[in-house]
Amino acid sequence: MREHREVKGEVLRDRILQLESEHGDLNRQIERLCETSDFDDLELQKLKRRKLKLKDNIILLQLQLDPDSTKTSNGHA
């Protein structure tokens, strides 16, 4: 049973890292889009919504990994 929890923890950590990477990519994409003078507001809203969903998923996975934790991996609540 302990081995199963360790594997699940490893899978959760891997998924969190994957989502954090995607979150960072979206953040950079949003920044690049905002730097253009003719960016599409609708596209920007979609990207920001996706970024927020990723952050929510990251937090949910972190809580599964450590239910007592209220901080995200970057140290912010």
DACORWO-V773380 format. One record per pair of residues at least 24 apart in sequence whose ideal C-beta (glycine too) atoms are under 8 Angstrom apart, sorted by the first residue. I is the first residue (numbers start at 1). J is the second residue. D is the distance in whole Angstrom. If there is no record, write none. Layout:
i:j:d
I:J:D
I:J:D
This chain:
i:j:d
9:65:6
12:61:5
12:64:6
12:65:5
13:65:7
15:61:6
16:58:6
16:61:5
16:62:6
16:65:7
16:73:7
19:54:5
19:57:6
19:58:5
19:61:7
20:58:6
20:73:6
22:54:6
23:51:6
23:54:5
23:55:6
23:58:7
26:50:6
26:51:4
26:54:7
27:51:6
